[in-house]
C-alpha cells in the first residue's frame, strides 16, 4: 500500500500498518509519500511541486499496489498522483474531508 496525504495523518496511518500496535498480525508493507523533504525542495524550486507525489509513484508503484489518498482537497499534486496511479494500474481510494465536487477534474477513479 502506498499512502498519499496530509503529513501527520499519512505518517500515523503508515505506522499503524507497519507496526503491530498490539495486534497479532504481520507487518504490512506500506510507504508514505510525504517524507521526502529534499524532493519537495527541488520540485518547489523548479515550480514543479505538482509532481511531488506522481514522480514517487512512477518510481515505486506497481500495478498490484493500492494507493490510498488522504487529502482535504483536490490539490494539483493529488490529482497528478491519482492520474499517475491510474496509468500504472494501481487500485486507488480517495478519502477527503473536502467537497467531493473538487474531484470533478477529469480523472478516472476506479
Beta strands, then each sheet from edge to edge (+ up, - down):
strand 1: 2-5
strand 2: 31-32
strand 3: 66-71
strand 4: 91-96
sheet 1: 2+ 1+ 3+ 4+
end
